[in-house]
Amino acid sequence: MTDRPPDTALAERPTVPSRDDPVVATASRAIGGAWGRYAGAGQWWTPLRVLLAFTCVTLVLAYLQKAPCASGNWVGNKQYTHVCYSDIVPLWGAEGLDVGAVPYRDHAVEYPVLTGAFMWLTSGLTHLLESPISALTDAQLFALLSCVLLAICGLLTVAGTVGAAGRRPYDAALVALSPLLVFHAFSNWDLFAMAFTSCALWAWARNRPVAAGSLIGLGTAAKLYPALLLIPIWILAARTHRYREAAWATVTTTLVWCAVNIPVAVAYPTGWWEFYRFSADRPTEASTFWAIGHYLSNVGFFGQGYATAWTPPGIAVLAAVIAGVAVVVLLGLGAPTRPRMAQLAFLVVLAFLLTTKVWSPQYSIWLVPLVALARPRWGLNLLWQFSEIAVWITTLLWLLGYYDSARGLDYGALMIVLLARDGLLIAIAVLVVREMWHQEHDIVRSGGMDDPCGGPFDRAPDEFVVTLRVPAALRLRAPSRAETGNQPAEDPPAPSG
């Protein structure tokens, strides 16, 4: 029994997917139906703890999925036939970590500084814990410790997503129970940067621009994509004329990134520069539109064989990335009412992936927390994640074809799967843009919230909007405040449900 008024209890109760998402509601019938109105009230199992428990199960499955390849003894192309390939295993020797090499000083590592530090820390723990009587080889111990540390990053990623979701914490279940995470949590060190990114969104949602900027700076020092969060921040700053917080976040991001990188760049300039040189010179990756276009122009859609490796002109790639980001900026400034931070963050990271020349399959997990906050609808999101798994399996079979043409696939088969994946992602992006224009279709705002991840921009009035000229057939009417359920800044949020 509670002394709180019923409406207050309702307003504080988090929204759960089994009550407002048809896919989850249908699936929940197998375990007794939707989550009850008073289930778990006042008990130890808070939404965060439930989701962290879900994440632990997912990460255990992810470890088991990679375990067959942990020894590095890949006889018969086991890493491809068992779909258990991970960069972590071969880089133990390729980066000199097995002989105690210090990244950037002794070996030019192809990763940004903090990821190199992560690898060095893990290798140090491996050499510290290794024992001649241990049942694990050094490579296996390094892989195990890497998975443990990355699992902590995965838990932080989910916790940050829960914090950024506000009164919709169970939207983070799209991350905690992600099938894509099972296949790519330990493919590389991406979860390290993702933890910084999700926690930066959490800090921004709590009106902590300096903390958010610090986390973005650290994330950018681990993987470049977290810096893209500054773009939606500045789009919303322009719309609301609230520039102070955006400036603090940008300055802090720059200072933190410099504090991490400058000492290494000064001490070991050649090793530090290797990541940027390698990124500029490397050929286009098979998952990109650049590779697809090159294949079609040389082999044809129904041709068989392999197109030669190709490095597109750097200026062309840069122009494509800028154009993709510019489209997101125009959409953000031209929407009839202010978009949500998560919507813009998802669109800008997706625009980067679609236009850049390198899209390693594991990069796609960057989008999982962002799409969970931008459009927490399970049906299409799960379909997209399964398409990513199909991309991963087909990619490995394509690589197998280089060594065993009888069992491998040619690039034409991979290209078809890639185009299907890209189509699903573009469909999600179109729906996100539709919800930016027609906010009564946005499940977050239709529940009475404005922008739980918006921080200083939450419930801020629009001060600047770019007028976009669109064909009459595609023109969407801006919904009224009564339709969206949004209230003026001084009013309390409407109850969820």
Order of alpha helices (4+ residues) and beta strands (2+ residues): alpha-alpha-alpha-alpha-alpha-alpha-alpha-alpha-alpha-alpha-alpha-alpha-alpha-alpha-alpha-alpha-alpha-alpha-alpha-alpha-alpha-alpha-alpha
